[in-house]
Amino acid sequence: METQNYHRLSFKERVVIETLLGEHKSPAFIATQLGRNRSTISREINKWISSHPSSRKKAFNVYKADLAHWCAQDDYFNKRNLDKISQNARLRIYVYRGLLNKWSPEQIAGRIKEDYPLDPVMRISYEAIYMFIYKHRQAKTNKKLIALLPYSKPVRRKYKGSANRKKIKDAVSIDERPAHIELRREIGHWEGDTMIGIKQASSIGTMVERKTRFVRIVKLKDRKSETATHAFKKQVEHMDPIFRKTLTYDNGSEMANHKWFTQHTGMQVYFAHPYSAWERGTNENTNGLIRRFLPKQTDFNLVPETELKNIEDKLNNRPRKILGFKTPLEMISIEKNKSMMMLQC
């Protein structure tokens, strides 16, 4: 006995179902007319017709071929095992345009909900975008898409943290950081990190102020904690106290000397959870901008401080949408003037 391949109900078949239901024909009769199994027709009818108020949102009181077909396609496109981007031309074009505009997959997945709030087909997770790009990574088109990603890695690997990573003594968790800092309404709260050069033989430190996005880039001769904390202290020690309140850092050992840093700057240091870069999202985004000038294979030992200062100035004079297209430098000046006016009052 030959087995027949199953084919989904077509729109024409659904029109026949709607017509015959309107004539009060039974599912068995409709199945015979369409050459379909009776259970296929019964499932289709029961899925989309319901008179109970607690039924699923997609169900309706009278079978409508066009609505049933649209909802069935929506369900099909949203199945996890389906390459949704390949099946949906509009979605594919949106993803491509986002990548060409230097958007990350996460930004694309988030923004599409804002641009198409009422279109359930125009939905995609950032993980699905990555899977689509890396599924055939040797293909010509996919190579171009990989090149448009923030880090352009030819192979996507899952990061596994080191189980032997040392804990920083007396570290104060980000969980203890005052909640108002998260709101970005107050100046003086910074995020910090260390960027590593080629073969992990060189490094620079980065600091970014959470409210104004003002950036400081620090030259480091090595990755020792004393070196890093002294370099960061040098960057902030001449700042007005209103700009020196807290620093949120990752779990890198560069800030193991945090108590000394706090003692000499007055800035309380909070540590993010291990492998939780989103807790310092502003700093991570800033590091990505710096990487446009200093790619992954850069030896920071060969980069003079004058070049780091030049990059810093470019970023601080770069209009930012999140700042109403003002620059971080302008925002720092505005906040400083506000502070002076409050003191005069």
N, C-alpha and C positions, 0 to 999 in steps of 0.2 A: 504493500500500500504506500503510495507516494504521499509525503507530507507537504501541505501547501504553506507557503510563506504567509505570515499574517500581515495584512495591510491595514493601516489606520483608516477610519471612516473619512471619506472625502466630504467636501462641502456639498456636492451634488447629492450624496447619499443622505446627508443631514436634511437637505431640502425635502427629499422624499419622506423622511421620517416625520418632519413637521407637517407635511401635507396629509399623510395618512392618519396621523394622530388627530388632525383636525376633522377627519372623517370618522373618528372613533374606531379605528382599526386596532386590532390587538398586536402586541409585540411579535407573536408567532406569525401573523399574517405579513407584517412589515418585513420580518426576517426572510420569509419565503420570497417576497417580491425583490429583495435586494440580494438574495443568494448568500445571506449571512447566517451565522449561528444565532439561535434565539437568545442565548445568554448575552451576546454582544449588544443586541438591540436593547435588551432589558437593562443592562448596566448603563448604557448611554442615556436611556430615559430616566432611570432612577438617579443618575448622577446630576442631571441638570433640571429636573422638575421636583419641586417640593412645595407643599402648602403649609409646612410647619414653620412658625416664626423663628425658631431657634436653629434652623438649618444653616448650612454654610453660606457665605456671602454670594458665592457664584451661582447658587441654585436660583431658579425662577419658577413662577407659578405655571406659565405656559411655555412649552418647548419652542425655542426660537433657533432656527438653524444657524443664523449668522452669529448670535451670541455664543452658542454652544461651540461653534467652530473656533471662534476667537479665543475663548477660554481654554479650549483643548490645546490650541497652539501655544498659549501662554504657559500652560503646565509643562508642555513638551520642551519648550525653550529653557525652562528653569530647572530641568532635571540636572543633577550633579554630574551624570556621566556623559553629558552632551557638551560639545564645544560650542557654546552659545555665541561667541564672537564670529565664528565661521558661518553660522546659520543666519545671523542677523546683520544685514548690510549696514543699516543705520548705526547700530551699535559698533560695528567694526570701524566705520568711518570716524565715529566719535573718539574711540580709543586711539586710532592713528593720529588724529589731530591733536589730542592731548599729549601724546608722546612727542610729536613734532614741536609742540609749545614748551617742551622741557618739563612737563608735568610728570610726577611719579605715578605708578599704578594706584597707589593709595589716594592721591589727589584726584585722579580720574574717577575712581569708584565713589568717592565722596561727592564730587561736584555734579556727577550725572543725576544724582537724586534731586539736586537743586534745579537743574536745567529741565528735567522731565519728571516733575513730581507726581503726575497723574498717569504716567505710562509705565506699567509694570514690566513690560518687555525690555525697557531701557534701564536695566538693573544689572550690575556686575560687581563681583567682589574683586579686590585687588589681587587675591590669590589666584582667581581664575584668569586674570590678565597675565600674571607671571606664567601660569601653566600654558596658556596659549602661545606666549612668546618662546618659551623654552621647549615646547613639545617637539618641534622640528628645528632645533637651533642651528643645524648645518645648512638649512635652506637659505637661499639668497635674501628673501624678504625678511626672514626671522633674524638673520645676521644684522640687517639694517635696524630692526626693531630693538635688538639687544644693545646696539650702539647708542640708541636714544635713551636708554635707561640711565638713572643717576650714576651708577657705578660701572655699567657696561661690562659686567662679568660674563665671560663666555660660557661658564657652567655655573648653575645655581646650586649652592651647597647650603645645607642647614647648619647653622652655627651651634656648636656644642661648647658650653662653657667649661672651663677647667675646674675639676673637682678639688684641686689642690691650691686654689687661689687663697692667699692669706687674707685673714680678716684684719681690718684696720682697728687698732686699739682705741677704745673710747669714742668710736664713731657715733655721731648723732644722726639717727635715721630721718629721712625726709618725712616720715609719718609724724614726727614731732615738730615739723616746720609749721609756723602759724598759718592758719587757713587763708588769711587775707592776702598772703603773698601770691597765691594762685590766681587772684583776681587781676593782677597787674595794674592796680590803681596807684601804687606807690613806687617811687623811684628808689634805686639803690640795691635792688636784689638781682644778683648775678648768677649765671650758670657757667661752669667751667669744665674743661676737658683737655686731654693731651692727644695730639695727632702724631701718629708714628710714620716715619719715612721708610724708604726702601730697606729691606732686610732687617727692619727694626733697629737700625743702627743710628738713627737720628730722630729728633722730635721737636715739636713746637707746642706751646700752650695756647689755648684760646679761652677768652672770657667774653660773654655777651650779657648786656643788661636786659632784663626781662621786659620792661615796659617800653624802652626806647629802641631796643635792638642795637645799641651802640656796642662796637666790637673792639676788643684789645687782642693783639697777637703777640705772644711772648717767645722770644728766642731762648732755647734751652740747650746748654752744652752737653747735658746728659739727662737721664731719667730718674736720678736720685731725688728723694723727697725733699731734702734740704735745698737742692738746686731749684726745683720747681716752686716751692713755697717762697723762697727768697725772690725769685723772678716775678711771681704774681704779686708779692708784697710791694716790689719796686713799682709795679704798674699802678697800684691803687693808693700808695701812701700819700701822694700829693693831692688826691681828690678831696673835694669838700665832703665832710661827714655825711651829708644827705645822700651821697652816692656810694657810701660804704656801709652797708647794713648786713647783708647775708650773701653767702656763696653756696650754691648747690652743685655738688661735684659727683662724678661717677665713683665706682669703687676702685679706681686705679690707685696703686701704692704711692703715686706721686704726691698725694695729699695726706700721707701718713703723718706728716709733721703738722697736722692741722691745728693743734693746740697752740703751737708757736705762731702760726699765721694769725689766728684769732687774737692772740695776745698783742701782736704788733700792729694790727690793722683795725681791731674792734669788730671785725666781720665774723659772725657765727657761721661755721661750715656745716652744711647738712649733706648727707650722702644718700644718693638714689639707691634703689634696690638693685642687686646684681642683674645684669643683662636686661635692664628696663630703660632703654634709651629714650622712650617716649616721656619719661619723667623729666627729661632735660631736652624737650623737643626743640626749643629755641636754639640751644647750643648745637644740637645735631644738624639742624637746618643750616646754621651759620657755617659749620664745618663743611657741609656740602657746597656752599658758595665758595669757600676758600679753596676747595679741591678743583674748582674750575681754573684757578690760577696755578695751583700746585698739585698736579695729579698724583695718583697713588705711587708711582715709581720715583717720586722726587726724593733726592737726598737733601734733607734740610740743613745739613752741615755746609752745603755749598750755596745756600741761599743767604745773601747778606741781609742784615737788619734793615737796610734802606729799602730793599725790595718788600720785606714784610710790612714795613711802614706804608709803602705805596699801596699795597693790597688793602691794608687796614683803612687808609684814607678813601679808597675807591668804594669800599663797602659802607663806610660811614657817610658818604655823600651820594649814596644810591637811593633814589626814591623808592619807598616801600608802600605797597597797596594797603597793607595792614595799618600803616601810619597815616592813611589819608594822602598818600603820595608825598608826604614829607620825608626828609632824610633823617637818619638817626642823629646826625650832628645837630640838625635843626631842633629835634625833639629834646636833646640834652640842653640846648640853650633855652628853650621854652620852659623846661622844668626848673632850670637854675633861676630864671627870672621870677617864676612863681614863688620859689623859696625866698628870694630876696624881698619880694613884695610882702610876704607873710611876716617876715622878720621886722619890716618897717612898720607894719600895722601893730 
